[in-house]
Every structure is written in structure tokens, then in C-alpha cells.
Amino acid sequence: MRHDIQPNERSFSSKEVAEEAGIATPTVRKYGQILERNGYEFLKDGDRRIFVQSDIEALIALRDTDKPLDDTAKDLVHQQKERLEGSNQTEIAIPDTYDKLPRDPNQLKEILLFLSKELAATREMNVELTNGMSDLKTTVARLQQDHHVISSTIGNSAQKTHARIEKLTEQQKNHYETLLEQEKQKSEFLQKEIQQLRDEQKKEWRLQNDFNKRLEQTIKQSKGTWGKLFSIFRK
């Protein structure tokens, strides 16, 4: 486990490392694999490597080496282990703050006065935060109420619109059925008129036919009478 990372130390992505080291992004992955193969430790987020400044320096060392990459990687792993061991052996010094407190009552009084002012300011800030939270809760409650009113209004409007659409649809349906019935009646009336005209035409044809037959018989009879008269004169 690495212990050489400083607080708030910047981390780099593979693309940023490639730009910093002056190598291609696939080369960053290749050098990372060579280092890990020889025991180097990277910070990781799952399978993704997280690089810090010391890692970039290791990659640059691999870039500039004249030796085989694995040999240089072993040297870098050795350096990292020494650095980690030194980090583990570092002890944190905790100062004895009690011994450093001032002995002068006036200084103690000033410190206590300063602390009391800071405490008062903190309390005032807490009051402001409490009031702010109360106002925020009131605003949220009002927004929720407004949202409920808007939702109800939209719902009622949607229902009214739906009812109007249904009413208009029904009216259009009734109007269409009325028109259809009217057209049907007109069609039946026209058919009757046409049939009546056909019947009258047939009647006229029959009358004309009868007239033609009578006229033909009359002509035939007239021919017989005139023939008899001509035969008398011939004698």
C-alpha cells in the first residue's frame, strides 16, 4: 500500500500523463504494465491507474533509459520501496500545547475573550443558518403547494379538454349521420323519379307503337279500296 501520496496531491489521467511525459497514450499503458510486472505500485480506481507526479517521473525515466526497460523498472521499484519504507518510519510529532499556554493572566484573558467572541459569532451564524433552513423549508413547502395547484389545474384542464373533444366528436358523428341519411333520401327520391320517367317513356312507346300499327292497317286497307276502283276503270 502506498504511503507517499501527499494530501491534496494532484492526480493525472493517462492522456494528461502522455502530454506531461511527451509520449503516446498507448506507451503510457505499456510502461505502466512493465512497472507493475516488476512490482511497482500504482493507485487504482478499479482497473484504472491513477497517476501522481512521482509516477510521471518514473515513466520519464523509462522513456530516457539506455538500459533494457525491465532493468530500469526494477531500479524504479527499488526506489519506490525505499521511499515507502521511509514514509512508514516517519513519526508525527505532536506538540505539547498545554506547556505552550501563556502564563500571563492578561494573555489568558485576551485568549478567552477572543474565544468567547468566536463562540458568539458561531452561535449567531448557527442562528442565521437555522433561520435560513426555516425559510428554505417554508419556500419548499410553498413550492410543493404551488406544484400541487398547478398539477390540479392542468389535470382539470385536461379533463375539460377531453370532454370537449368527445362532445365535438359526437356532434360531428351525428352531423355526418344526418347528412348521410339526407343523401340516402335524395338518392331514393331520384331513383323513384327515374323509374317514373322510365315508366312514362315505356307508356309513350306503347302508345306510339299502337298508333303505328293502326296507321299501317289503315294504309293497307286504303290500298285495297283504291285497287278495286282502278280495276273497275280498266274494264
C-alpha beads as a LAMMPS data file, in Angstrom:
LAMMPS data file: protein, C-alpha beads

235 atoms
234 bonds

1 atom types
1 bond types

-500.0 500.0 xlo xhi
-500.0 500.0 ylo yhi
-500.0 500.0 zlo zhi

Masses

1 110.0

Atoms # bond

1 1 1 0.000 0.000 0.000
2 1 1 1.392 3.395 -0.951
3 1 1 2.032 5.957 1.793
4 1 1 3.986 8.533 -0.195
5 1 1 0.969 10.431 -1.510
6 1 1 0.734 13.948 -0.126
7 1 1 -2.628 15.439 0.968
8 1 1 -4.438 17.152 -1.913
9 1 1 -1.768 15.952 -4.344
10 1 1 -2.909 16.281 -7.919
11 1 1 -3.745 13.166 -9.898
12 1 1 -3.382 12.771 -13.679
13 1 1 -5.264 10.799 -16.318
14 1 1 -3.446 8.699 -18.921
15 1 1 -3.957 11.422 -21.526
16 1 1 -2.519 14.098 -19.211
17 1 1 0.437 11.848 -18.330
18 1 1 1.117 11.320 -22.037
19 1 1 1.231 15.093 -22.550
20 1 1 3.426 15.649 -19.477
21 1 1 5.910 12.878 -20.368
22 1 1 5.863 13.560 -24.126
23 1 1 4.831 10.015 -25.064
24 1 1 1.774 8.432 -26.652
25 1 1 -1.163 7.223 -24.541
26 1 1 -0.604 3.544 -25.557
27 1 1 3.037 3.955 -24.434
28 1 1 1.787 5.138 -21.014
29 1 1 -0.185 1.906 -20.679
30 1 1 2.807 -0.131 -21.885
31 1 1 5.221 1.469 -19.368
32 1 1 2.629 1.045 -16.600
33 1 1 2.379 -2.669 -17.336
34 1 1 6.199 -3.033 -17.316
35 1 1 6.440 -1.247 -13.947
36 1 1 3.653 -3.329 -12.386
37 1 1 5.191 -6.517 -13.732
38 1 1 8.335 -5.703 -11.765
39 1 1 6.479 -4.828 -8.548
40 1 1 5.695 -1.112 -8.904
41 1 1 2.546 0.089 -7.077
42 1 1 0.037 2.471 -8.633
43 1 1 -3.038 3.993 -7.066
44 1 1 -6.064 2.427 -8.760
45 1 1 -9.754 3.084 -9.237
46 1 1 -10.902 -0.423 -10.115
47 1 1 -8.701 -1.441 -13.044
48 1 1 -7.850 2.163 -13.991
49 1 1 -4.461 3.560 -12.913
50 1 1 -4.349 6.929 -11.148
51 1 1 -1.039 8.710 -11.725
52 1 1 0.699 11.233 -9.443
53 1 1 3.842 13.283 -10.050
54 1 1 6.237 10.533 -8.868
55 1 1 4.641 8.114 -11.349
56 1 1 5.187 10.583 -14.187
57 1 1 8.864 10.836 -13.194
58 1 1 9.113 7.019 -13.299
59 1 1 7.597 6.964 -16.809
60 1 1 10.028 9.658 -17.967
61 1 1 12.916 7.565 -16.543
62 1 1 11.735 4.621 -18.667
63 1 1 11.445 6.901 -21.682
64 1 1 15.026 8.200 -21.329
65 1 1 16.816 4.996 -20.239
66 1 1 19.516 3.351 -22.341
67 1 1 19.178 0.061 -20.444
68 1 1 16.539 -2.624 -21.018
69 1 1 13.156 -1.428 -19.805
70 1 1 12.775 -4.239 -17.253
71 1 1 16.130 -3.389 -15.649
72 1 1 15.200 0.270 -15.321
73 1 1 11.775 -0.739 -13.999
74 1 1 13.441 -2.844 -11.255
75 1 1 15.580 0.154 -10.231
76 1 1 12.458 2.335 -10.043
77 1 1 10.635 -0.303 -7.974
78 1 1 13.598 -0.406 -5.561
79 1 1 13.500 3.397 -5.235
80 1 1 9.765 3.307 -4.597
81 1 1 10.136 0.675 -1.854
82 1 1 12.801 2.754 -0.110
83 1 1 10.565 5.806 -0.349
84 1 1 7.595 3.888 1.080
85 1 1 9.668 2.420 3.916
86 1 1 10.918 5.889 4.803
87 1 1 7.326 7.161 4.773
88 1 1 6.245 4.372 7.146
89 1 1 9.092 5.101 9.602
90 1 1 8.260 8.825 9.798
91 1 1 6.774 9.712 13.146
92 1 1 4.321 12.531 13.595
93 1 1 5.380 14.996 16.273
94 1 1 2.503 16.155 18.453
95 1 1 3.364 19.365 20.251
96 1 1 2.514 19.673 23.893
97 1 1 0.110 22.551 23.582
98 1 1 -0.578 22.648 27.307
99 1 1 3.035 23.546 28.080
100 1 1 2.890 26.344 25.489
101 1 1 -0.114 28.077 27.018
102 1 1 0.743 31.582 28.207
103 1 1 1.266 32.057 31.940
104 1 1 0.295 35.730 31.924
105 1 1 -3.330 36.189 33.159
106 1 1 -3.817 39.127 30.799
107 1 1 -2.854 36.994 27.830
108 1 1 -5.171 34.241 29.044
109 1 1 -7.913 36.845 29.402
110 1 1 -7.337 38.046 25.835
111 1 1 -7.411 34.485 24.552
112 1 1 -10.635 33.729 26.447
113 1 1 -12.164 36.992 25.208
114 1 1 -11.210 36.072 21.652
115 1 1 -12.668 32.593 22.083
116 1 1 -15.884 33.998 23.564
117 1 1 -16.242 36.347 20.573
118 1 1 -15.634 33.474 18.184
119 1 1 -18.192 31.393 20.087
120 1 1 -20.733 34.261 19.934
121 1 1 -20.101 34.665 16.218
122 1 1 -20.513 30.924 15.752
123 1 1 -23.796 30.989 17.676
124 1 1 -25.011 33.924 15.594
125 1 1 -24.055 32.047 12.438
126 1 1 -25.930 28.991 13.722
127 1 1 -28.999 31.163 14.338
128 1 1 -28.752 32.557 10.802
129 1 1 -28.370 29.068 9.421
130 1 1 -31.364 27.892 11.439
131 1 1 -33.449 30.804 10.177
132 1 1 -32.209 30.140 6.665
133 1 1 -33.210 26.483 6.937
134 1 1 -36.633 27.538 8.227
135 1 1 -37.082 29.935 5.324
136 1 1 -35.912 27.245 2.945
137 1 1 -38.413 24.756 4.371
138 1 1 -41.165 27.369 4.027
139 1 1 -40.148 28.046 0.426
140 1 1 -40.057 24.322 -0.351
141 1 1 -43.494 23.845 1.223
142 1 1 -44.852 26.770 -0.819
143 1 1 -43.317 25.379 -3.997
144 1 1 -44.821 21.964 -3.269
145 1 1 -48.218 23.597 -2.725
146 1 1 -47.869 25.591 -5.939
147 1 1 -46.867 22.413 -7.742
148 1 1 -49.957 20.676 -6.389
149 1 1 -52.174 23.577 -7.505
150 1 1 -50.572 23.654 -10.967
151 1 1 -50.882 19.870 -11.291
152 1 1 -54.558 20.024 -10.263
153 1 1 -55.222 22.872 -12.693
154 1 1 -53.521 21.012 -15.522
155 1 1 -55.463 17.862 -14.649
156 1 1 -58.812 19.703 -14.615
157 1 1 -57.958 21.490 -17.855
158 1 1 -57.029 18.182 -19.461
159 1 1 -60.329 16.633 -18.346
160 1 1 -62.302 19.594 -19.709
161 1 1 -60.407 19.463 -22.986
162 1 1 -61.027 15.720 -23.256
163 1 1 -64.748 16.261 -22.569
164 1 1 -64.897 18.981 -25.245
165 1 1 -63.154 16.746 -27.757
166 1 1 -65.599 13.924 -27.035
167 1 1 -68.545 16.341 -27.402
168 1 1 -67.246 17.696 -30.721
169 1 1 -66.593 14.162 -31.936
170 1 1 -70.142 13.148 -31.073
171 1 1 -71.549 16.251 -32.788
172 1 1 -69.527 15.545 -35.935
173 1 1 -70.704 11.939 -35.887
174 1 1 -74.363 12.990 -35.598
175 1 1 -73.923 15.597 -38.342
176 1 1 -72.330 13.017 -40.626
177 1 1 -75.127 10.537 -39.971
178 1 1 -77.715 13.259 -40.681
179 1 1 -76.039 14.153 -43.966
180 1 1 -75.775 10.509 -44.878
181 1 1 -79.483 9.990 -44.216
182 1 1 -80.355 13.075 -46.282
183 1 1 -78.235 11.840 -49.184
184 1 1 -79.870 8.441 -48.888
185 1 1 -83.337 10.027 -49.071
186 1 1 -82.292 12.142 -52.053
187 1 1 -80.962 9.047 -53.783
188 1 1 -84.215 7.158 -53.196
189 1 1 -86.238 10.122 -54.500
190 1 1 -84.078 10.349 -57.614
191 1 1 -84.429 6.631 -58.203
192 1 1 -88.195 6.961 -57.955
193 1 1 -88.169 9.905 -60.368
194 1 1 -86.003 7.973 -62.810
195 1 1 -88.270 4.943 -62.567
196 1 1 -91.330 7.115 -63.133
197 1 1 -89.722 8.653 -66.234
198 1 1 -88.875 5.185 -67.480
199 1 1 -92.472 4.036 -66.941
200 1 1 -93.835 7.115 -68.773
201 1 1 -91.370 6.550 -71.619
202 1 1 -92.466 2.904 -71.914
203 1 1 -96.077 4.069 -71.951
204 1 1 -95.308 6.551 -74.717
205 1 1 -93.505 3.860 -76.648
206 1 1 -96.502 1.539 -76.330
207 1 1 -98.916 4.279 -77.450
208 1 1 -96.653 5.169 -80.386
209 1 1 -96.381 1.515 -81.313
210 1 1 -100.145 1.081 -81.204
211 1 1 -100.596 4.191 -83.335
212 1 1 -98.088 2.940 -85.887
213 1 1 -99.878 -0.410 -86.129
214 1 1 -103.268 1.246 -86.653
215 1 1 -101.757 3.562 -89.234
216 1 1 -100.243 0.609 -91.057
217 1 1 -103.571 -1.239 -91.099
218 1 1 -105.355 1.869 -92.349
219 1 1 -102.836 2.283 -95.153
220 1 1 -103.225 -1.359 -96.127
221 1 1 -106.998 -1.036 -96.195
222 1 1 -106.728 2.155 -98.236
223 1 1 -104.559 0.417 -100.784
224 1 1 -107.219 -2.336 -101.213
225 1 1 -110.033 0.167 -101.852
226 1 1 -108.045 2.167 -104.438
227 1 1 -107.135 -1.074 -106.200
228 1 1 -110.758 -2.029 -106.582
229 1 1 -111.536 1.359 -108.097
230 1 1 -108.716 1.112 -110.625
231 1 1 -109.851 -2.388 -111.684
232 1 1 -113.343 -1.063 -112.450
233 1 1 -111.915 1.589 -114.778
234 1 1 -109.771 -0.975 -116.579
235 1 1 -112.818 -2.963 -117.553

Bonds

1 1 1 2
2 1 2 3
3 1 3 4
4 1 4 5
5 1 5 6
6 1 6 7
7 1 7 8
8 1 8 9
9 1 9 10
10 1 10 11
11 1 11 12
12 1 12 13
13 1 13 14
14 1 14 15
15 1 15 16
16 1 16 17
17 1 17 18
18 1 18 19
19 1 19 20
20 1 20 21
21 1 21 22
22 1 22 23
23 1 23 24
24 1 24 25
25 1 25 26
26 1 26 27
27 1 27 28
28 1 28 29
29 1 29 30
30 1 30 31
31 1 31 32
32 1 32 33
33 1 33 34
34 1 34 35
35 1 35 36
36 1 36 37
37 1 37 38
38 1 38 39
39 1 39 40
40 1 40 41
41 1 41 42
42 1 42 43
43 1 43 44
44 1 44 45
45 1 45 46
46 1 46 47
47 1 47 48
48 1 48 49
49 1 49 50
50 1 50 51
51 1 51 52
52 1 52 53
53 1 53 54
54 1 54 55
55 1 55 56
56 1 56 57
57 1 57 58
58 1 58 59
59 1 59 60
60 1 60 61
61 1 61 62
62 1 62 63
63 1 63 64
64 1 64 65
65 1 65 66
66 1 66 67
67 1 67 68
68 1 68 69
69 1 69 70
70 1 70 71
71 1 71 72
72 1 72 73
73 1 73 74
74 1 74 75
75 1 75 76
76 1 76 77
77 1 77 78
78 1 78 79
79 1 79 80
80 1 80 81
81 1 81 82
82 1 82 83
83 1 83 84
84 1 84 85
85 1 85 86
86 1 86 87
87 1 87 88
88 1 88 89
89 1 89 90
90 1 90 91
91 1 91 92
92 1 92 93
93 1 93 94
94 1 94 95
95 1 95 96
96 1 96 97
97 1 97 98
98 1 98 99
99 1 99 100
100 1 100 101
101 1 101 102
102 1 102 103
103 1 103 104
104 1 104 105
105 1 105 106
106 1 106 107
107 1 107 108
108 1 108 109
109 1 109 110
110 1 110 111
111 1 111 112
112 1 112 113
113 1 113 114
114 1 114 115
115 1 115 116
116 1 116 117
117 1 117 118
118 1 118 119
119 1 119 120
120 1 120 121
121 1 121 122
122 1 122 123
123 1 123 124
124 1 124 125
125 1 125 126
126 1 126 127
127 1 127 128
128 1 128 129
129 1 129 130
130 1 130 131
131 1 131 132
132 1 132 133
133 1 133 134
134 1 134 135
135 1 135 136
136 1 136 137
137 1 137 138
138 1 138 139
139 1 139 140
140 1 140 141
141 1 141 142
142 1 142 143
143 1 143 144
144 1 144 145
145 1 145 146
146 1 146 147
147 1 147 148
148 1 148 149
149 1 149 150
150 1 150 151
151 1 151 152
152 1 152 153
153 1 153 154
154 1 154 155
155 1 155 156
156 1 156 157
157 1 157 158
158 1 158 159
159 1 159 160
160 1 160 161
161 1 161 162
162 1 162 163
163 1 163 164
164 1 164 165
165 1 165 166
166 1 166 167
167 1 167 168
168 1 168 169
169 1 169 170
170 1 170 171
171 1 171 172
172 1 172 173
173 1 173 174
174 1 174 175
175 1 175 176
176 1 176 177
177 1 177 178
178 1 178 179
179 1 179 180
180 1 180 181
181 1 181 182
182 1 182 183
183 1 183 184
184 1 184 185
185 1 185 186
186 1 186 187
187 1 187 188
188 1 188 189
189 1 189 190
190 1 190 191
191 1 191 192
192 1 192 193
193 1 193 194
194 1 194 195
195 1 195 196
196 1 196 197
197 1 197 198
198 1 198 199
199 1 199 200
200 1 200 201
201 1 201 202
202 1 202 203
203 1 203 204
204 1 204 205
205 1 205 206
206 1 206 207
207 1 207 208
208 1 208 209
209 1 209 210
210 1 210 211
211 1 211 212
212 1 212 213
213 1 213 214
214 1 214 215
215 1 215 216
216 1 216 217
217 1 217 218
218 1 218 219
219 1 219 220
220 1 220 221
221 1 221 222
222 1 222 223
223 1 223 224
224 1 224 225
225 1 225 226
226 1 226 227
227 1 227 228
228 1 228 229
229 1 229 230
230 1 230 231
231 1 231 232
232 1 232 233
233 1 233 234
234 1 234 235
